[in-house]
Amino acid sequence: MFELINKLAGAYGPSGNEKQVSALIRSILKDKVDEIREDALGNLICVKKGSGKKFMLAAHMDQIGVIVTFIDDKGFLRFGNIGGLRPQVILGQRVVFENGTTGVIWYEENIDDIKKLKLDKMYIDIGATSREEAEGMVKLGDQAVYAADTKLQNGKIISKCMDNRIGCAILVQMALNSPKTENEIYYVFTAQEEVGLRGARTAAFGIVPDMALAVDVTGTGDTPESKPMAVRLGAGPTIKIKDASVISHPAVKDRLIERAKSANIPYQFEIMTFGGTDAGSIHITAGGIPSGGVSVPTRHIHSSAEIVDMKDVENAVELLEHFVK
Amino acid sequence: MKEALNNLKKLTALDGISGEEKPVREYIISIIKDYVDNYYVDNMGNLITYKKGRGNGPKVMVDAHMDEVGLMVTHITSEGLLKFQTVGGIEGRVLVGKRVRIGETCVPGVIGYKPIHLQEKKERASAVDIKQLTIDIGSKDRERAEEKVQVGDMVAFSYDPVEFGDNKLMAKALDNRVGCAVLIELLKHSYEFDLYGCFTVQEEVGLKGAKTASYQIMPDIALILEGTTCYDVPDTKEHDMSTVSGDGPVLTLMDRTVITDRDLVNKIIDVAKNNKIPYQFKRTISGGTNAGRIQANAEGVKVAVIAVPCRYIHTPVSVMDISDFENSYRLSKRFLESLGVSIDLYREEGGKEYV
């Protein structure tokens, strides 16, 4: 499964420009599901037909990044954020554009206190020395993402955009395993989650499932002096109780707990006081959709080196397969 | 375009604070009713117009919000002064010393402040707290004030539009009467596809009207016409200037509410280049537009924004370049004409269908 994760993490897909990820998933699942379609926002909807209940499993394809808002005379790029970026975290990071152009994020050095650093005092250096040269390499509105590779080490994966290619990988793996069930399963790879849970809303409207799960990442509370959170790396996928965007539907949550227990799959509860997931927009779509989530405990979310545990990932696949049966 | 400019001036002279857009809507109806096949006003107050197309193209919605920022009377003091809340984004600095008019009967008033002679040093140095401000309608006491206004009345800036300088127009409510004026002109022509021209309500308080309008229409594509921020005055670094007045219509790539559809934006850029119409990108990603709401409607809509740069937006004296207004109209019209009968609505091969 690492190979699949590696491939997905390597695809370029900032919010609004997910087509590489979408094409990759489409090519993998082409003959493995009954129908593949894409909607106006770029959501990829893969359907395994069935006569039973409709289950929607959503994993967002998009990743955080930066968008070029201005190119100055000397060839430096000013940028805005796509999704949640902290200035101190992106400082000194290498980023890459869709066309392969590489840049590094740096800052106006006359700042007196680095704590006060804001994105509008930062820029991307692509090694250009004039506006003309820079414009030959990137255009206004071009988006860039972290440039970083994916490593498997000691059973853990260190990579950019585990948020949320790990969710995509889980759903793709599950579709490949094709769990035996009468139920109809919608593997939905959503667009534009990082900028406000946008894709999942239109996807859910088109499907109106009986139950929905967002498959995403969640924080952990197991690093030095971290914010308190009862989630540890390697202690199992989490069953969402709530995050800032949704309170899980009891029927969904209970079904997950029951299936995890009976199949002897380790799990933890996720109570996230910050951040949202696609479940936040799915559950209030159409007439209301019972929704919840399964997440992979992830350290250093939204940095260029997020860490997940392979065991949690594999257990998440298993839990989801039991869930839809 | 003379007529369009006159229309724009008339539109800015009307008051339409969010939730009370009727005067603007009625004026628009009086102009467009002969140009469209059908129109109606929905429960929220959106004016939805329909023009049947010549062919089978996609269903296209063009949106311009009618409402403007303003104030609402919340309390009348025993001295006959009016306390108020802002409706939409207005800050204290903008309010002091401004003439306003209140309610349907346009009762004149003014927002005063302590004269400079009486201010403490600290007060001079800091921004005005809106809570300290009141509207003076010249009434002796509460009883006399209540004869003219009541709690809940909307308050608009009382400023007439002025053409000045090198092809500039100064007016209140350019955001977004400028979009309304462009849409009115667009409705005077017919297109290949079915066109829904929507004059929406309550944008300034959270993009509310566009939500119900797009739900009723279920468009494939939506073009949002707007007045947008412009800050190109001295002491601003080039990259902090959101747009530049006079440099042409503004295309939004991303803001707080939307990432616009890249295929549509590229199409607009092609149209601009082919027709030698200037254009610029918005350089900041702040603010929001109806595009955010419409894009996420139902099963999703491809959206793009064409906007006119407005200096001093959300004040009684916003300023635009008349050429930007004219070019926004030209660009929108050429773009709509280019949509024709065949546009693919899905980005990837193997998508569901092509219209």
HADDOCK unambig.tbl for C-alpha pairs under 7 A between the chains (distance, minus, plus):
assign (segid A and resid 16 and name CA) (segid B and resid 259 and name CA) 5.97 0.50 0.50
assign (segid A and resid 37 and name CA) (segid B and resid 351 and name CA) 5.39 0.50 0.50
assign (segid A and resid 37 and name CA) (segid B and resid 352 and name CA) 5.55 0.50 0.50
assign (segid A and resid 38 and name CA) (segid B and resid 346 and name CA) 6.78 0.50 0.50
assign (segid A and resid 38 and name CA) (segid B and resid 351 and name CA) 5.43 0.50 0.50
assign (segid A and resid 38 and name CA) (segid B and resid 352 and name CA) 6.59 0.50 0.50
assign (segid A and resid 39 and name CA) (segid B and resid 299 and name CA) 6.82 0.50 0.50
assign (segid A and resid 39 and name CA) (segid B and resid 300 and name CA) 6.80 0.50 0.50
assign (segid A and resid 39 and name CA) (segid B and resid 346 and name CA) 6.67 0.50 0.50
assign (segid A and resid 40 and name CA) (segid B and resid 300 and name CA) 5.11 0.50 0.50
assign (segid A and resid 40 and name CA) (segid B and resid 301 and name CA) 5.56 0.50 0.50
assign (segid A and resid 40 and name CA) (segid B and resid 302 and name CA) 5.97 0.50 0.50
assign (segid A and resid 40 and name CA) (segid B and resid 345 and name CA) 6.51 0.50 0.50
assign (segid A and resid 40 and name CA) (segid B and resid 346 and name CA) 6.07 0.50 0.50
assign (segid A and resid 41 and name CA) (segid B and resid 300 and name CA) 5.54 0.50 0.50
assign (segid A and resid 41 and name CA) (segid B and resid 301 and name CA) 6.74 0.50 0.50
assign (segid A and resid 41 and name CA) (segid B and resid 302 and name CA) 6.91 0.50 0.50
assign (segid A and resid 69 and name CA) (segid B and resid 283 and name CA) 4.50 0.50 0.50
assign (segid A and resid 69 and name CA) (segid B and resid 284 and name CA) 6.18 0.50 0.50
assign (segid A and resid 70 and name CA) (segid B and resid 239 and name CA) 5.51 0.50 0.50
assign (segid A and resid 70 and name CA) (segid B and resid 283 and name CA) 5.87 0.50 0.50
assign (segid A and resid 78 and name CA) (segid B and resid 239 and name CA) 6.69 0.50 0.50
assign (segid A and resid 80 and name CA) (segid B and resid 284 and name CA) 7.00 0.50 0.50
assign (segid A and resid 80 and name CA) (segid B and resid 285 and name CA) 6.30 0.50 0.50
assign (segid A and resid 141 and name CA) (segid B and resid 253 and name CA) 6.07 0.50 0.50
assign (segid A and resid 198 and name CA) (segid B and resid 296 and name CA) 6.16 0.50 0.50
assign (segid A and resid 201 and name CA) (segid B and resid 296 and name CA) 6.67 0.50 0.50
assign (segid A and resid 202 and name CA) (segid B and resid 296 and name CA) 5.92 0.50 0.50
assign (segid A and resid 202 and name CA) (segid B and resid 297 and name CA) 6.56 0.50 0.50
assign (segid A and resid 202 and name CA) (segid B and resid 298 and name CA) 5.33 0.50 0.50
assign (segid A and resid 202 and name CA) (segid B and resid 299 and name CA) 4.14 0.50 0.50
assign (segid A and resid 202 and name CA) (segid B and resid 300 and name CA) 5.20 0.50 0.50
assign (segid A and resid 203 and name CA) (segid B and resid 299 and name CA) 6.05 0.50 0.50
assign (segid A and resid 205 and name CA) (segid B and resid 298 and name CA) 5.69 0.50 0.50
assign (segid A and resid 205 and name CA) (segid B and resid 299 and name CA) 5.82 0.50 0.50
assign (segid A and resid 206 and name CA) (segid B and resid 299 and name CA) 5.41 0.50 0.50
